[in-house]
């Protein structure tokens, strides 16, 4: 457990978290939407500091990052929790674990591996990984652990990459920018109602963060999981492609195939022809790097 880096006191022991775009106002004894930030007597604490729920050695391409340190390995870590609740989440067993029983499941009841930031960096070096990826769940919600690790990693000559839903706050982005080398942001749809219905979030902060990350010269790649009946219309795919192309035609766009997961087990697998259509749309919009995933 560690006191959160970004929050403000509102009086009456109520606090407002400033870590992500939800900007949760939290009463004493309660947690934010992510399920891992708790108001304890007027102070906001991150409950999963040093409690690693997943640690793996992955190809950097799995993130997916195709244009950043290709053909290298990356040491990938996560804690429990997420500030989204995507109905199709493939990692729901860990991303939603802190939200059980009305957001009050004790973090220590969830199996985890205890690791300090220094130990995470040491493991990356030991396993010949030139980078560390903060992934599987949303790295924004474990900002304190990620940032502390990122600082040590840079001192040791390692790179830092985030795989994010793009819902971090401006304050969080400012904190991580000096230490963040690359990021893949999920652009899940181009309709606000889709974000609200399926993810419990809003579209606008994600779009704004994609533009801001690009201005900060951080290596940026974007992923869209194409889901039949959710975001697979020609119009919406065109809107996404044109949005990215307007920012920079060199932004790689990863188009991923959906397979049933979490609350969408009865949904249809994305047809290959839909991915091919999206690829054609991306290239027609001027994007130079369009990659198909999960095929």
Secondary structure, DSSP 8 states (H G I E B T S, - for coil): -EE-SSEEEEETTEEEE-SBTT--EE-TT-B-TTSSEEEETTEEEETTTTEESEEEEEEGGGTT-SSSSTT-EEEEEE-S--S---TT-TTHHHHSGGGHHHHT--GGGS--EE--HHHHHHHHHHTT-SEEEE-SS-GGGGHHHHHHHHHHHHHTT-EEEEEE-S-B-HHHHHHHGGG--EEEEE---S-HHHIIIIISS-SHHHHHHHHHHHHTT-EEEEEEEE-TTTT--HHHHHHHHHHHHHH-TTSEEEEEE----TT-TTS----HHHHHHHHHHHHHTT-S-EEEE--
